[in-house]
Structure formats: structure tokens, C-alpha cells
Amino acid sequence: MDNICRFIPTRQTETELQIIHFVLECSCPVSDRPVLSPMWGVYLVRQGKGQLCTPCGDWMLETGTLFFTFPAKPYRIENLEGLEYYYITFLGSRAPALSERTGVSPAFPVCSTDFKLLSLWEDALQQARGETADLTAEGLLLYTLATLCRSSGEIDTRPQKNAILEIKAYVDGHYFEPGLTLREICELFSYSAKYVSAGFRRLTKISFREYVQNKRLEHAEGLMRSGFDTVREISFFSGYSDPLYFSKVFRKRYGMSPTDYLRRLREN
């Protein structure tokens, strides 16, 4: 069988959830270099065996396995035995919250599912045509995530605990963007800097700036361990527009420059 790819029509208006691709991958590409995508991805193994390799660990893939990839989080998919899989990629302001509700994360990106999902994905891919392709793919995506929520025992009809949790979820999904600042967050969520700063410190026990910087530096170290070896590239993908500033804060955190850290990784 050949690959099947549904190209979703481009929308000019902003949306909370935008489907980018809906694909059946029958010839898993071979690559030694990790993939770094700006999108979220949900994958369902159709048949065969493979392995998902990330900085957080390696996971076996087999028929019926559901797995996820995340923006700016490097990953590599190995085809061990006739691996074929469906996948949907998506963007939008709603994406981080959806990911958080399912309980999946870069540390736990793989889960088993009901085999009924396979027939649903196959039928949906056949029906996803023309101007309604995005609606078909979005409906399938939301249904798939809903099954994960039910299987994990999530029954929570309470309203959002507070605005700070929502802001933290947004930061967790966008910390790798160089333009992310406290001012941008305050404008986006219509709260004062004082309110956000105080609330963030109560929730995380550190300041907003420290939280973002920790996320970025941990991400940068993960990129280094995944094979990225250019300081400028690592700094950009970690949310730093200035490689010199990145080197300064990296040295303060790890006690050596990014170049020295990369050299030590190569030596080991």
C-alpha cells in the first residue's frame, strides 16, 4: 500500500485548533538525525514494529500503540519490522491544554489503546476529502483524546482551578518561542504583571522568569544529548534569539559553556 496524505485547506483566520496533516505512513523514512517539529502529533500504529526514540527514553511501538510528539521536542521513529502508522499533526492555542488533559507528556509519550480505534482512523482517512477534511480529522483527534481521558479515569467537571494553571499550560507549550515574555502573557490573558508573577510563584515556588529559563535550559540540554551540535541552532530551538546570552545563562546553570558541554558529551 502507498502512503496516503490528506492536505488540509489553509484557513486565513486564527483558530483554537488547526489540523495540519492527516497521513497514513506506509514507508517509514530512515533517518539518524532527530526530527524537530513546531507541531503536536498524534500517531496510531497500523501494523508492524518500531521504536520511538526521544531524549526522555525509547519506547517500543506495535499494532495499536498510540504515541505523541511535541513542539520543539526532538524524536526519531525507527522501523524495526514493517512499521506503518497513521498520524495527525495540529497547532493552536487549545493544543497544550488538550495534551495536558490526556496525561501524556514528553516523559510519557506512549500508551496502549482499544483496537477499535484502528478501524475508526482507517474510515476517517478515507472520508477526509476536500473542504471537510479538517472537520473529519479534528473530530477523530478529539475522540481519540477523549478515549485517553476516560481510560485514565479523568472525570472532572469542575471549572478551571485558576487562571495561573491555564497560563502555566500555555508556557509549557510555548517556552521555546523567543518572543515569550511576562508582558506577552499578561497581554494575552488580560492580567496584570503583578497578578501573574505572584500567582506563578505560589504555584511553582519560583519566579516566572526562572521557570521559563529552567524549561529552556533543560530543553537545550536535551537537544545536545539528542545529537544537535551547533550552539546557534540549539539556542534558537530553545527560545533564545541571542546565542551569546544563551551561552551566559547555560554556563551559570551547568558550570561550563555550551561548547565545552558538547565536547564532554562527544568524549563520553
C-alpha positions in Angstrom: 0.0 0.0 0.0 1.2 3.5 -0.8 1.2 6.4 1.7 -1.9 8.4 2.0 -1.8 12.1 2.9 -4.7 14.4 3.2 -3.7 18.1 2.7 -5.9 20.2 4.9 -7.1 23.5 3.2 -5.4 26.6 4.7 -7.6 28.8 6.7 -6.9 32.6 6.9 -8.5 33.1 10.3 -6.9 32.1 13.6 -8.3 29.1 15.3 -8.0 27.4 18.7 -7.2 24.1 17.0 -5.9 23.7 13.4 -5.3 20.4 11.8 -2.2 20.4 9.5 -1.8 16.8 8.3 -3.7 13.6 8.3 -1.4 10.8 6.9 -1.1 7.1 6.6 2.7 6.4 6.5 3.5 3.1 4.9 7.2 3.6 4.2 8.7 4.9 7.4 11.6 7.2 6.4 15.0 6.2 7.8 17.0 9.0 9.5 19.8 9.0 12.0 19.1 12.7 12.9 16.3 13.5 15.3 13.2 15.3 13.9 12.3 18.7 15.4 8.8 19.9 14.6 6.8 23.0 15.5 3.6 21.0 15.8 1.9 18.5 18.0 1.5 15.0 16.6 -0.8 12.0 17.5 0.2 8.7 15.9 -1.5 5.3 15.8 0.5 2.2 14.7 -1.4 0.3 12.0 0.9 -2.7 11.8 4.5 -3.8 12.3 7.0 -2.9 15.0 9.2 0.1 15.6 10.7 2.3 18.3 10.2 5.9 19.3 13.5 7.5 20.4 13.4 10.7 22.4 15.7 12.4 25.0 13.5 11.1 27.7 13.8 7.4 26.6 13.0 4.8 23.9 9.6 3.1 23.6 8.6 0.1 21.6 5.8 0.5 19.0 3.5 -2.2 17.8 0.0 -2.6 16.4 -2.5 -0.4 18.3 0.1 1.7 20.1 -0.8 5.4 20.3 2.1 7.8 20.7 2.7 11.5 20.7 5.3 14.1 19.6 5.6 17.6 20.9 6.7 21.0 19.5 10.4 21.6 19.6 10.9 18.2 21.3 13.3 16.0 19.2 12.3 12.5 18.3 13.1 9.7 15.9 11.0 6.8 14.7 12.8 3.6 13.9 11.2 1.0 11.6 12.1 -2.4 13.0 9.6 -4.6 11.1 7.2 -3.4 8.5 6.1 -0.4 10.6 3.0 1.5 9.3 1.2 4.2 11.2 -1.4 6.9 10.9 -0.8 10.4 12.2 -2.4 13.8 12.7 -0.4 16.9 13.3 -2.0 20.0 14.7 -1.5 23.5 16.1 -3.5 26.1 18.0 -3.9 27.7 21.4 -6.0 24.8 22.6 -3.3 22.2 21.9 -1.3 22.4 25.1 -4.5 22.1 27.2 -5.6 19.1 25.3 -2.3 17.4 25.7 -2.3 18.1 29.5 -5.8 16.7 29.9 -4.8 13.3 28.4 -1.9 13.0 30.8 0.6 12.4 28.0 3.9 14.3 28.1 7.4 14.1 26.6 8.3 12.0 29.6 5.4 9.6 28.9 4.5 9.8 25.2 3.2 6.3 24.5 0.1 4.4 25.6 -1.9 1.4 24.5 -5.5 1.8 23.2 -8.6 -0.1 22.1 -8.1 -1.8 18.8 -11.4 -0.3 17.7 -9.5 3.0 17.1 -7.7 1.4 14.2 -10.9 0.9 12.2 -12.1 4.4 13.1 -8.8 6.0 11.9 -9.0 4.0 8.6 -12.6 5.0 7.9 -11.9 8.6 8.8 -8.9 8.8 6.4 -11.0 7.5 3.6 -13.7 10.1 4.3 -11.3 13.0 4.8 -11.6 14.7 1.4 -12.0 18.3 0.1 -13.2 21.1 2.3 -14.4 18.9 5.1 -11.1 17.1 5.6 -10.2 19.3 8.6 -13.5 18.6 10.3 -13.1 14.8 9.9 -9.6 14.8 11.2 -10.4 17.2 14.1 -13.4 15.0 15.1 -11.2 11.9 15.1 -8.5 13.7 17.0 -10.8 14.9 19.8 -12.5 11.4 20.0 -9.1 9.7 20.4 -8.0 12.1 23.1 -11.4 11.7 24.9 -10.8 7.9 25.0 -7.5 8.5 26.7 -9.1 10.8 29.3 -11.8 8.1 30.1 -9.2 5.3 30.3 -7.1 7.4 32.7 -10.1 7.9 34.9 -10.4 11.6 34.3 -13.8 12.7 35.5 -13.5 16.3 36.4 -16.4 18.6 35.6 -15.1 21.4 37.8 -14.2 24.7 36.1 -10.5 25.6 35.7 -8.9 25.7 39.1 -7.5 29.1 38.4 -6.1 31.3 35.7 -2.5 30.5 36.7 -2.8 26.9 35.8 -4.0 27.9 32.3 -1.1 30.3 32.0 1.4 27.6 33.1 -0.1 25.2 30.5 0.4 27.9 27.8 4.0 28.5 28.9 4.7 24.7 28.9 3.6 24.7 25.2 5.4 27.8 24.1 8.6 28.3 26.2 10.7 27.5 23.2 9.4 30.6 21.4 11.9 33.5 21.7 9.2 36.1 22.0 7.6 34.6 25.1 7.8 37.1 27.9 5.8 38.0 31.0 4.5 41.1 29.2 3.2 39.0 26.3 1.5 36.6 28.7 -0.2 39.4 30.5 -1.5 40.9 27.3 -2.7 37.5 26.0 -4.6 36.6 29.2 -5.6 40.2 30.2 -4.0 40.1 33.7 -1.6 42.4 35.4 2.1 41.5 35.7 1.8 41.7 39.5 -1.1 39.1 39.5 0.7 36.7 37.1 4.1 37.0 38.9 2.6 36.4 42.4 0.4 33.5 41.2 3.2 31.8 39.3 5.5 32.0 42.3 2.8 30.4 44.6 2.2 27.6 42.1 5.8 26.8 41.0 7.8 28.2 44.0 10.0 30.1 41.6 9.5 33.3 39.6 8.0 33.3 36.1 11.4 34.2 34.6 13.2 31.4 36.4 10.5 28.9 35.4 10.8 29.8 31.7 14.6 29.8 31.8 14.7 26.4 33.5 12.4 24.9 30.8 14.6 26.4 28.1 17.9 25.2 29.5 16.6 21.7 30.2 15.3 21.6 26.6 18.7 22.8 25.3 20.5 20.0 27.2 18.1 17.5 25.8 18.8 18.7 22.2 22.6 18.3 22.9 22.1 14.8 24.1 20.0 14.1 21.0 22.7 15.0 18.6 22.4 18.7 18.0 25.9 20.2 18.0 25.6 23.8 16.8 25.2 26.3 19.6 23.4 28.8 17.4 20.9 26.1 16.4 20.4 24.8 19.9 19.9 28.3 21.3 17.3 29.2 18.7 15.3 26.0 19.2 15.4 26.5 22.9 13.8 30.0 22.8 17.0 32.2 22.8 17.4 34.6 20.0 20.9 35.6 21.2 23.4 32.8 21.3 25.8 34.8 23.5 23.1 35.3 26.1 22.2 31.6 25.9 25.9 30.7 26.5 26.0 33.0 29.5 22.9 31.5 31.2 23.9 28.0 30.3 27.3 28.5 31.9 25.7 29.8 35.1 23.4 26.7 35.2 25.8 24.0 34.3 29.2 25.4 35.2 30.6 25.3 31.6 29.9 26.8 28.2 27.6 25.0 25.7 30.7 24.3 23.6 32.5 22.6 26.5 29.4 20.7 27.4 29.1 19.4 23.8 32.7 18.5 23.8 32.3 16.5 27.0 29.3 14.7 25.6 31.4 13.7 22.5 34.3 12.5 24.7 31.9 10.3 26.7 
